[in-house]
Amino acid sequence: MTTYLIKGARPLGGDAADILVKDGRIAAIGDNLSATGAEVVEAAGLIALPGLVDLHTHLREPGREDAETVETGSRAAALGGFTAVHAMANTDPVADTAGVVEQVWRLGQEAGLVDVVPVGAVTVGLRGERLAELGAMADSAARVRVFSDDGHCVADPALMRRALEYVKAFDGVVAQHAEEPRLTVGAQMHEGDRSASLGLTGWPAAAEEAIIARDVLLAQHVGARLHVCHVSTAGSVEILRWAKSRGVQVTAEVTPHHLLLTDACAESYDPVFKVNPPLRTDADVEALRAGLADGTIDAVGTDHAPHAVEDKESEWASARPGMLGLEQALSVVIETMVEPGRLDWAGVADRMSVRPAAIGRLDGHGRPIAPGEPANLLLLDPTSRATVDPAALASRSRNSPYAGRELPGRVVATFLRGVPTVLDGKAQK
Amino acid sequence: MKRHLLEAADLDRDDATLVLDTAAQIDQALAGREVKKLPTLRGRTVVNLFYEDSTRTRISFELAAKRLSADVINFSAKGSSVSKGESLKDTALTLEAMGADGVVVRHAASGAPHRLANWVRGSVVNAGDGTHEHPTQALLDAYTIRQRLGRLEGARVAIVGDVLHSRVARSNVGLLHTLGAEVTLVAPPTLLPVGVGSWPAEVSYDLDAVLPKVDVVMMLRVQAERMNASFFPSAREYSRRYGLDARRMAALPDDAIVMHPGPMNRGMEIAAEVADSARSTIVEQVANGVSTRMAVLYLLLGGSPA
C-alpha cells in the first residue's frame, strides 16, 4: 500500500501541516514531516476535511442503470469529496430484502470509490402497507441502519409508529420523506404566488410540516430516533427546533438545492428544476440556511437523483422529479454558508461528515483528522471557481440544476482509507 | 411583438392594442365580401398541434389560417405517432423538419408551449396549456368587450367560477389588466389559487355583491367532477351561490354584458335564459375568435418569408 505525504494542507482550515497517510490511517500530523518512499501530495493552500458522508443518494442500480450505476454514482461521489454515501431504497427491485441490500453493498465494494451504504425500505415495495424485513437487512452483510421509503412518505401513522419502535432493536433510524400524500395529489411545485400564475398544481408547505410535527411527537412517545429527509420549509425548521428543545431524538437534513434555488426556477418550465419536495421561496431558503448554521438541521444530504434524458426533456408535469447533487454539494455549501460567514470549515466538516456519519452509525467516517484515525479525507481548493458543465460530470445523467452557474471550490483529492480515489481533481478509477 | 404568443404577459399594451386593431381591420376588410379570404399568408404553413380534444378552438384557428391563405395541417394526438408515445420534443423536431412557420399548440400540461418554443424556429401560439393560459381567448374576449362597450380602459369585469383550474381566467386577468380594465374574481375560496393575492385583481366570494358594480360578467365553465374532490358540496349548491340566472342578471347595470368562453354547462354556471339573452355575447365571441386569431397569425407570421 502506497504511503502518502500530504504537504502543507490546512486541517479544518487551521494552520498548515503535513499529514502522513500510511496503511489506511493517518500516521502523523506535524510540520516538515518526511517519509522515505512516500508519494508527496503538494497541498499548500488546500483545506483538509474529513471525507464527506451523504445520507441521501439515489444510485438507481438495480433497475435504472441507464440513469446511474453504483459505479458511476460512486465516481461522482468521490469527485465531490465523499467517502461514504447512503444508497436509497427506491430501486427496481426495491431494496426491501437482505438480498437486494447485499447486492448494492457488494457493487459498492467492487467499485471501490466510496463506501456504499444501502438504505433499507421501511415497507414492502415502498407501498406503505406492511413492514419490510428490517431485521434481516440490519443483520445482513450490508449492516443496514437507515431505513426509508424515500420518494414516498410512510403516511400511515400507526405503521410509522411501529417502524420507529421496531428499529430501536438494532439502533436503526427511520428517515422519513415527509409528505402528506392527500395534500399533494398531482403536485408539481411549491404552492404559492408562482404556482398560481404558472398554473402548476401546488405542493403546500403544510404537507411537509404536518408529517414532521406528527412524527416528532411519535418519536418522542416511543423514545425512538427519527431522521427527516430533505427539509424544505421555514415551518419545518421551526418544528424541528421546538422538538429538539424538548429532547426529541430527531435529526434532519437539507439538500444543496434547497439551500440555493427557489421556485422562481420553475418559471422556465424546464423540468431540470422539478424536484420533490419542490424548490421553495426566498424566506424558506433563508430559514434553511439559518437552521443549518445553528445546528437545528444536522446535515446536508444531496438527494442526488439522476434521471435519463427522456425522463427530463419533456413537459413539466410528465417529467420525473429530482436533480443531481453529489459533485456540486460542497460547492453549494461554500457558496451559501461558508462565503457568507455562516459556517466555518469545522462547521462544514460537522454538517457534511461528522453528524451524517453519526446518524448512519458509520464507525470509520466523520472522524477527527488525527493520528490513528482512518484516512478518509478530502483536499479542497476553496478559491477556485468554475462554471458547471453537465456534460463534464461523472454521473451518467445530466440533470444538474447548476448548469451554467459559477460555483466556488474544487475537490483536488479524496482518500478512502488511505487510497486516493481522486487526485488532481481526477477520479483514480 | 415577440416571436411567440405563449401567455398574456407576452403582450404589452401597444402589442395587445395592435392585435385588437388588426382584428377590427380584418373584420372591415372581409365585411360583405363573398370570398372571405385574404392572400396574406400564402405559402406559409401553420400546424395545429392538438394534444387535447378541443373542436371549437381548433376549427377557429383552422379557419383563421385558411382565411389568410396559409396551408394548414391538423396534427392531433389521436391517430398519430403521439399516441404511440412520441415525445413532445420529437414531435417538435418533426414539425421543424417539415418547415412549419407557425405552430398552434393545445396541451394538457401547463408550460408545454414554452418547452416547444425552445425546440422550433417557427412561431408558437399557445391555444391553451393545462391550467396555465389561453391568450387568444383573452384577446377575443377583450375584442368583444371593446366592441360592445366601446372601451377597455376602466371597464369593470367580473370573472366568475373555477379560477383555480382556468387558463381563461389567468390570461384574462393579465391581458385585461394590461389594457386598463378592472378585474374582480368571484369564486368559492376553494376554487381560487393560493397566491391569488399577488394577481392584479380584486377577489370576492359574493357574486350578488359584485354584480351591480360591473360592466362585464364573464362566467367560467365549472366541471361537475370538481365536487368529487370537495371543491364544493354539490352542483346545486354551486349553482345557487355562483350561477348566473335571470334573477341575478337583473341586478346588472343596464348596459352590462354576459360572456362565456364555452362550452357552457347550461343550468350549472349559467341559466339558459341568460345565455340566450340580449346581454349575452357568446355567439359574438365565437365569431370574434376567428378575427383575433387571424390578427395574431398575421402579426406573428406576416413578415416576408423566412
Interface residues (C-beta under 8 A of the other chain):
Chain A: Q188 E191 G192 D193 R194 S195 A196 S197 L198 G199 L200 T201 G202 P204 S268 Y269 D270 E310 E313 S314 E315 W316 A317 S318
Chain B: S87 L88 K89 H107 A108 A109 S110 G111 A112 H114 R115 D129 G130 T131 H132 E133 R167 R170 P193 V194 G195 V196 G197 S198 W199
